[in-house]
Amino acid sequence: ASCVQYRLVVRDAGTLQILQLYTCLDQIQYIEWSSDSLFILCAMYKRGIVQVWSLEQPDWHCKIDEGSAGLVASCWSPDGRHILNTTEFHLRITVWSLCTKSVSYIKYPKACQQGLAFTKDGRYMAVAERRDCKDFISIFVCSDWQLLRHFDTETQDLFGIEWAPNGCVLAVWDTCLEYKILLYSLDGRLLSTYQAYEWSLGIKSIAWSPSSQFLAIGSYDEKVRILNHVTWKKITEFEHPATVANAKTIVYKEVEKSPSVETERLSFPPTRTLANSLFSTQSKYDISQVPVSLQYIKPVADRANPKMGIGMLAFSSDNCFLATKNDNIPNAVWIWDIQKLKLSVVLEQLCAVQSFQWDPRQPRLAVCTGNSKVYLWSPAGCVSVQVPVEGDFQIVSLSWHSSGDSMALLSKENFCVCYLERDEV
C-alpha cells in the first residue's frame, strides 16, 4: 500500500497492479496494515482522524474522530481488530474496537521515543507512563485490556521499552544523559540493572536477538555491549575504531567504475536505456588490504543530538550476525559474527549509510546510501545493484517482503520493488 496526498493505493506485490483505490478526508500522514492484512488504517494527524478500509469488503469503511483531544500517533493492536490512538500532549491512549465499537482509555502515557510495546505473540502490551514526576510501566492483557501489573521504574527519564521476542523480559532504558538499562519480568520483578559508565552520554540504540539470548546495547562511546540472557551480564563489547587492523576481517570497499558499452551497440542519438547506462556511474566492491583507515567525522560538540555513537544495529534472522553503524564513521557498515563474537566484515561505502535491513528468511543484508543503488551482503559475498529507473531515484529507506523474495525501495517521492531470484537448494 502507498499513499499520494488524499489517496490510498493498494497494489499486488507481485505485479504492482492497482487492486483498490481509496480516497480519504484529508492528506494521509501514516498508514499501517492490520496483522492479517485484511484492514489498513490511514491516520490524518492534522485533523485528528483515523480512517480504516477493508480489503475484503471495499464498501465497508470506518472513521474514528478524536475531536478536540487531537491525535499524535495511531497503531494496530496485534489482533488487527483494535486501534490505539494517542491524543495530543499524551493525555491518554484510546483503544477502539472495530468489532464491538467499545472504547477503553489508558491514562498518562509518557511522551518518549518508544513508550508502547507488544509481546511478539500479541498477548501483552506494556505502556510507559509518567505521573507525579516518576516513571511507571503498566502491563495490559490485550484480549480484554485489563491491567495485569503496574510498577514504578528506577529511571530518571525513561526513554524506551522493548520486549524480548519470547515475551518473558521487558527492557527499559533511560535517557541518553544516564547510562542505565533495566530488565523486568512479566510480573514486574526487576531481574537486573546494567550500567556501563557514568557522567557521559549513554544508550543510543538497543536490539534483541531473535532467540532472546542476547541484548545488544549501542551507546555514544562508539561501542556495542552484548548482554546474555542467563545472568544479564556483559559477555563482550564491540569497538568501532577508525582503523580496521585485524587480518581476519574482510573489508569490502565500494569503488566507482566507468560503464562499459560495446561500440557496436552505439547509435546516435542513443536509445534512452542505453543513455542511462552510458551516463550513470556504476560501482562495484573491491577487497581492501588491512589495515584500512575509514573516513572518521569528529562530531560538533556544541550541537544537540551529535552525530556520534551507535545509531543503528540489527540481528540477522538466524541469530548468526549483528550489523551496526557508528555515526562517527557514517560510510561504514560493520557485520559481527555472533557465534565467534568477532568482527567478520566491514562494508565501506562511497556515501553515508541511510538504512539497512536483514532478509527475514536468511542472513542477507540490504543497504542503501541515498543514491540509486542497493547493496546486498551475504556470507557468499557482496554486490552493488543499480536500480534501472529514469531520472534521479535516491533510495532513502528499504523494506523486505516477509518471504525474502522482494523488497520495496523508497525515495522521497517514488518507490520501486526489487525482485530477487530464490536460490535453488
N, C-alpha and C positions, 0 to 999 in steps of 0.2 A: 504494500500500500504506500502511496505517496500523496502529498497534498500540494496544491497550487492555489494560493490565496484562499478562496472560499471552497474550493472543490477538493473532494477526496476521490482519488483514483485507485481502484483495486485491479491489479493485473495478475495474469497467470505467471507463476515464477519460471516456468519452462519456456514459454513463447513470448512473454511480455504483451500478450493480447489483453485489451481492456475488458474486464468482466463486469465491473459495476462502476457507476459514476454517481457520486452523491454531492449535493450542494448544501453547505452549512450556512448558518445565520450570520457568521462573521468570519474574519480571517483566522484560519486554523493555526494554532501555535504549538500543539503537541498531539501526536497520535499514538495509540498503543493497541495491539491485538489482545484479545482475551486468550487465556491459556489453551482453549480448544479451537481457536481460530474461527469461531462462529460469529463473534461480535468484534466491533472495532470502535474505540472511543476517540472523539475529537474534542480537545479542550480549547476553549477560547477564553483565555485568562482575562483579557481586557473587559469582556462582557460578563464574566463570572458564570459562564455557561459551559456545560458538557453535553454533547450530542452523541448518542450511541446508535450504530447502524448494524443491522443483521445481514449476514451473507446468505443465509438460507431463505429468509423472507424479506426481500428488498423493500416491500411496502411498509414493514414494521420499523418504527424508529422511536427513540426515547430522548427527551430533553430534561436535563437537570439544571435548575437555575438556583444558584446560591444567593441571589438577591443582593441586599446591601452588605452581606458578610464578605462578599468578594471571593476570589479564587486565586491561589498561587501555585497549587500543584494538584495533580489528579493521577490516579493509577488504579489498575485492576487488583482485586484480591486473587489468590491462586485458583479459586474455583471458577473464575470467569463469570460470576453472577452478582458480584458486589463491586461497587466503585467507591474508592476512598478519596474524598476531596479535602484538601487543606485550605482553610479560609485565610483571608488577609490577616497580617500581623500574627499568624499562627495561634489564633484564638481557640481553634478546635479542629478536629478531623471529623468529617461527616461521612458515615458509612451508609450508602444507598443500596438497597436490594432490588435487583431487576425482577425477581420472582414474586416477592410479597409486597413490594413498594414500601416496605418498612424503612425507618431511618434510625440509626444509632449515632451517638455522639461520644467522642473521646476528647477530654479537655486537656489544656495546657501542653500541646505538643511543642517540642523545642525547635527553634529555627536554627538548624545546623546542616552541615553538608549531607549527612546520611542519617536521618533520625527515625527511619521506618524500615523494618527488615522482616521478611517472612522466612520461615524454615523451608528447605527445598521440597519437603513433602506437602507443604501448604497447610499444615495443621495449626501452626502457631505464628503469632505476629508479635514482634517486640517494638515498642514505641519509646523514644527518648522524650522525657518531659522535663519542664523547668517550672518549679513553683517555690516561692519563698526563698529565692536566690540559691536554690540547691537543685542538683540533677537527680532525676529518678528514671527508672525503667519500669514500664508496665508490660506484662506479657498476657496476651489475649488468646483465647481459643477461637479459631477462625470459623468454626461451624456455627456458633451462636453468639460470637463477640462478647462472651463473658470474660471477666477479668480473672486470670489464673494466679498471677503473682504481681506484687508491686513492691519495689525496694529502692532505696537510695544508693547512689554510686559514689565511690571515693574519687570523684573527678572535680577539678577546679572549674572547667568549662568544657563539658562533653562535646566532642566534635563528630563522632560517628559510631555506628554499631553495625555488626555483621555476624550472622550465624555461620557456624561451621556447616559444610554440606550435609553432615549426618544429623544436624539439628540438635545436638547434645550440648554444645558450648556456644555462648554468645561473647564475641569480642567487643569490648567497649574501649575507645581510645580518646585521649584528652586533646585539647587544643595544641597547636604546634609550639606554644610557649612553654609547655610542660611535657617532657617525655614520660608518658605513662600509658600502659595498656593493661586492662583488667579483663579477666576471663571468668564468666559466670555460668553456672549450670542452669538447667531449665527451671529448677525450683528456687532460683535466686541466690544460691550459695556462691560466695566468692572463692573460686578454685585457685587462682593465682594472680599475682601482680608482677609485671615486668617493667623495669626502668633501667635503660642502658646508661644514661648520664643525666646530669642536671645543669641548669643555668645556661642553656643554649637551645636553639630551635630544635624541636623534637620530631615527631612522627609526621610523615608526608603522605604515605600510602600503605595499604596492607592488602594481602591476598591469602586466602586459604587454599591449600592444595585440594584437588577433587576428592582425595581419600580422607580428608580431615586430619591427616597425620602431621602436617606441617603448617605453621603460620609464618608467612614471610612479612617482615616489617621494614619498609623503606623509610629512611629518615634524611634530614637535612645535612647530616655529616657525610653524605655520599656513600653510605653503607647499607646493605640489606642484612638483617639478622633473622636467622631461622630458629623458631621455637619448635620443640617436639610436643606431641600430644599426651605423653605419659607424665612427665614431670613439669612441663611448661617452662623448662629452662632452655637457654640458648645452646644449640649444638654447633653452630658455626656462624661466621659472618663473612659476607662477600664485599670486598672493596672494589672501587671503580676508579683506578688511577689513570692518569693521562697517558701513561706509557704501558703497553702490554709487553711483558718481558718473557713470560713462560713459553718455552719452545713447544709445549704440547697444545697450546691454544692456536686454533686456526683463525686467521684474520682475513675476512673477505672484504676487499676494497672495491667500491664501485668506481669505474673509470668510464669516461665518455669515449665513444668510438665514432668515426665518421661513417655514415651509412654507405654500404657497398651496393651500387646499382650497376647492372650489366649494361654496357653501352649499346648492345643490340636492341634493348627494350626502350631506349630513349626515343621519344617522339616529341616534336615541338609544335604547338605548346604541349607539355606533358599532361597526361591524364591526372585527375585530381588525386587518386590514390597514390600514383607514382610521385606526384609533387609532395604529398605528405611524407612519404618515405625518404625523398631526397633531402628535404629541408628540416626534418625533425631529428634532433640529436638522440642517438641511441646510446645505451650503456650496457656494460657487462661487468662481471666480477673478476678481479684478479686476486690470487692468494698472495698476501704480503709476507715478506720475511720478517720474523720478530728479531729484535724489539721494534715495535711500531709506536710512533707518537701520534696520539689522536688530538683533534682540534679542541682545545680547552678554553672555555669562556669564563672569565672572572666576573661574578655577579656584582651588580651595583648595590653597594651596601646600604645606601640611604633611601631605598625604594621599598614599598610594601610588596609582599609576595615575590621575593627574589627568585630568579631562575637558577635554583641550585637544589641539589639533593635528588633523591629517587622519586621521580614524578609518576612513573608507570611501572607496574610489574604484574605478571600473569603466569600461572602454571599451565603447562600443556595438559590435555585431557587424560593422558596416560600417566600423569604424575612424574614423568621422567625428566622434564626440563622446566626451567624457570627463565622467562625473558624479562629483562629490566632495561630501564633507560635512566641515565644520570643526566639531569638537566644542565649540569655544568659542561657536559660533553654531548651537545644536542644531536650530533650526526651519527651517533653510535647506538646499536642495539647489542646488549650483552646476553648471551644464552648460556645458562649454567646447567651442568649435568647434576641432577639431584641425587642419583644413585652413588656417584663418586664425590659429590659435594665439591666440585671443581668447575672452573671456567672452561667451557668447551669451545665456544665460537664467539667472535665479535664481528658484527656487520658494520663496516664503516661506509656511510652513505655520503653523497655529494651535498645533499640538502638536509636540513633539520628534520628529524623523525616526528611526524604528526600523530601517528596512531599505529598500533599493531594489535593483532588478534590471532589466537590459535585456532586451527581447524578443530571443530568439535569431535571429529572421529579419529584423528591420527596426529602424530607430532609434526605438524606443518604450520609454519608461522608466516602470516601475510603482513607486510609492512608498507606504509605509504608515507611519502615525504613532501606532499604538496605540489608534486609535478604530475605529468600524465603517465606515470609508470607505476606498476605494482610489483613488489619484490616478494619472492617466496623462498623460504628456507626450510629444508628438511634435513635429517641426518645424511641423506644421499648427496646433498649439495645445495647450491644457491643459484637463483635465476632472476633476471630483470625482464619484465614483460611490458612492452609499450602498448597502451590502450589505443586501439585503432579508431579514433573518433576525430571529426573535423573540429577545427577551432581550438581554443585554449581550454583544456579539461584538467583542472588541478584537483587531484584527489586529496581531500582533507580528512576523510574517515572511511572505514570499510566495515562490512558486517558479513560473516559467514552464514550460509544456509545451514540448517540443522543437519542436513545429510552430508555436508562437506563437499558436495559436488559443484557448488557455485558460490559466488559472493557478490554482494552489492558494493559498488564503488561510488562514493558520493563526493561531488564537488559542491560549491556554494549554491549553484543554480540547477545543476543537472545530476543525473545518476545513470550508471550503466551496470549491466550484470556480466560478470566474468564466469564462464563455464569451464570447469576443469574435467579432463578425462580421468575416469577412475582407473587406477592400475589394476590389471587383471592378475589375480593371485594364482 
